[in-house]
Amino acid sequence: MSLPLHKRYEIVFLSKHPKGPKMGKDAIAKYMGCSKNIVTNWVHKWRKSNTKDPGRWRSTTAKQDKKIVKLAEKENDPTSFNIQQ
């Protein structure tokens, strides 16, 4: 069962939002007219998408980034050798 976007947000609001009622999954499923499994899946997807993932570590510093941008603006096709200097 695919839920419209507003229904997905409503599920998350009812369960997790600080200003929401913080209902349980059974109560949300009954209120929304869907299964507990659907509620669990959407809350899990929301939680997973809102986790702060730092991602990959930087390989260049901010100073090196500025140098690369300046080279790219000055030259049409900067080489990796020019960037390293």
Secondary structure, 3 states (H helix, E strand, C coil): CCCCHHHHHHHHHHHCCCCCCCCCHHHHHHHHCCCHHHHHHHHHHHHHHCCCCCCCCCCCCHHHHHHHHHHHHHCCCCCHHHHHC
